[in-house]
Amino acid sequence: MYVLYPSAALRQARARFAHYAISELHDEHGRPDYTAVLTETARPGALALLLRAPTLEQLCARLAAQPPRVPQGGTDEHA
């Protein structure tokens, strides 16, 4: 089941990790399962990155531990 009306905590996580599509899902027993997928705009043409966790706090910790994202084929150099 997909949550149509996200909590304030989920909205904050989405704002903090804008390069990820973060969702709250529930299994057939109602247990939450949080997922984050790296968006296409973060790395065009790159393989999908999917992270999962049983709590939003754990998912955010995993997202915070991910290396910085630089668009594929680009750098932050301005020279």
C-alpha positions in Angstrom: 0.0 0.0 0.0 1.3 3.5 -0.9 0.7 6.4 1.4 -1.2 9.2 -0.3 -0.8 11.8 2.4 2.8 11.8 3.6 3.6 12.7 7.2 5.6 15.9 8.0 8.7 13.8 8.6 8.4 12.2 5.2 7.9 15.6 3.5 11.0 16.9 5.4 13.0 13.9 4.2 12.0 14.5 0.6 13.1 18.1 0.9 16.4 17.2 2.5 17.2 14.5 -0.1 15.7 16.1 -3.2 17.7 13.8 -5.6 15.8 10.8 -4.4 12.2 9.8 -4.8 11.3 8.7 -1.3 8.2 6.6 -0.6 6.5 5.1 2.4 5.0 1.7 1.6 3.3 -1.0 3.7 3.3 -4.7 3.4 0.3 -7.0 3.6 0.5 -6.8 7.5 0.7 -3.0 7.6 4.4 -2.9 8.4 6.1 0.2 6.9 8.8 -0.1 4.3 10.6 3.1 3.2 12.3 3.3 -0.2 14.4 5.8 -1.9 15.3 5.8 -5.6 17.9 8.1 -7.1 16.2 10.3 -9.6 17.1 10.4 -13.3 18.0 14.1 -13.0 20.6 13.3 -10.4 22.6 11.0 -12.7 21.2 10.9 -16.2 21.7 7.5 -17.8 23.1 5.9 -14.7 21.9 2.7 -13.2 19.0 3.0 -10.7 20.0 3.1 -7.0 17.3 1.8 -4.7 17.7 2.0 -0.9 15.2 0.4 1.6 14.8 0.6 5.3 12.1 -0.4 7.9 12.1 3.2 9.4 12.3 6.6 7.9 15.2 7.4 10.3 17.2 4.5 9.1 16.5 5.4 5.5 17.7 9.0 6.1 20.8 7.7 7.8 21.6 5.5 4.7 20.9 8.4 2.4 23.2 10.8 4.4 26.0 8.2 4.1 25.8 8.1 0.3 28.6 9.7 -1.6 27.9 13.1 -3.1 26.2 12.9 -6.5 27.8 14.6 -9.6 25.9 14.5 -12.9 27.3 11.8 -15.1 29.9 13.3 -17.5 30.2 16.5 -15.5 32.2 17.9 -12.7 32.0 20.8 -10.4 35.0 22.5 -12.1 34.5 26.1 -13.3 37.9 26.6 -15.0 
